[in-house]
């Protein structure tokens, strides 16, 4: 999934995630998995 290109100002940035659905047969817990994030300078 490509999320696009973003212009970031100098300083710290904190990404966020909003969970909007769940598998009805899954254990009821707030879990989120993320395998990889690649940050690259714009060329």
Secondary structure, 3 states (H helix, E strand, C coil): CCCCCCCCCCCCCCCCCCCCCCCCCCCCCCCCCCCCCCCCCCC
